[in-house]
Amino acid sequence: MEYTNLLLEKSGAIAVLTINRPKALNALNSDTLAELSIVLDELGRDSNVKVVIITGSGEKAFIAGADISQMKDFNSLEGRRFGQLGQATFRKLELLPQPVIAAINGFALGGGCELAMSCDIRLASENAKFGQPEVTLGLTAGFGGTQRLPRIVGTGLASELLFTGDIIDAQEAYRIGLVNRVYAIDNLMEEAHKLAKKIAGRAPAAVQLSKSAIQRGINMDLDSAQAYESEVFGLTFSTQDQTEGCTAFVEKRKPVFEGR
């Protein structure tokens, strides 16, 4: 399927999804969010895809934010529906079976920062900028920013960023734990692919169950989360990859995982 605002490329076990609205700095409008939701359904059904990389078209912006030209005339009901569309789409991204790496190649503001925070791992280029500047427009974050940012960096830092609308650079984002790594712009996609290939080389069921344990467990109390971990840990013993992995370890050889 061809998309108007997205590019999807699959190469072996890795899919690269690009937000492709460079003239709008990849800003998210309703059509783009709707397309993204459809693409995520496609990826979730594709057992051949083991890791997804998300990036933005061009070198200026990952995603500059939600499309203000569309939002500026919303009434209250329309604003609420737009927020719900963004939230539902990003939650679908967050719960995608495969690990998702954000390759943040420029501005990640507002909805762009919120999309990045919905990914499992965030890699940034040196020119990347991050922020939730909604209050400077008379708005609040609406695609999950008030909830994910405190979970990632803590309530104090999140409150400062959300209350001031300040924009921070990649090194500050790394310092506060918002991104995992910072790379030169020319090396960003190479490093993202390198990490994706490493993850894709692990036992697929174990990786996906690890993601499930993280995403679901973080919102549970510790006892419930550990009980869920025990369930997914037990499930791995029903896979051939577990037998292969443990046998290869004992035999001092590299395992050959087949995703079964």
Secondary structure, DSSP 8 states (H G I E B T S, - for coil): ---SSEEEEEETTEEEEEE--GGGTT-B-HHHHHHHHHHHHHHHH-TT--EEEEEESSSSEEE--B-HHHHTT--HHHHHHHHHHHHHHHHHHHT-SS-EEEEE-SEEETHHHHHHHTSSEEEEETT-EEE-GGGGGT----SSHHHHHHHHH-HHHHHHHHHH--EEEHHHHHHTTS-SEEE-GGGHHHHHHHHHHHHHTS-HHHHHHHHHHHHHHTTS-HHHHHHHHHHHHHHHTTSHHHHHHHHHHHTTS-------
